[in-house]
Amino acid sequence: MPEDATPSRWLTKADLAQHYSISIRTVTNYMRRRAVPYVRVGRVVRFDRHACDQAMKKFEVVGVG
């Protein structure tokens, strides 16, 4: 991504996988389990970056040790 470009709020499945360093298959599994919010219009699926960041906080591990 060029330096002057701002990151898009709406991500594709591949973009979300790259954002969290996970596989596309994991994103699909999260969708099936309703772990991440998404919008579907026809065959197009998009993820709101901010909503997904909030949803992923439930996977955060705190106080290990």
Residue pairs with C-beta under 8 A, 6 or more apart in sequence:
1 7
7 49
8 15
8 49
9 48
9 49
9 50
10 39
10 46
10 47
10 48
10 49
11 19
11 46
11 47
11 48
11 49
11 52
12 45
12 46
12 47
13 24
13 27
13 28
13 45
13 47
14 24
15 47
16 27
16 36
16 47
16 52
17 23
17 24
17 26
17 27
19 49
19 52
20 56
27 36
30 36
31 38
31 45
35 55
35 58
35 59
36 47
36 51
36 52
36 55
36 56
37 47
37 48
37 51
37 52
37 55
38 45
38 46
38 47
39 45
39 46
39 47
39 48
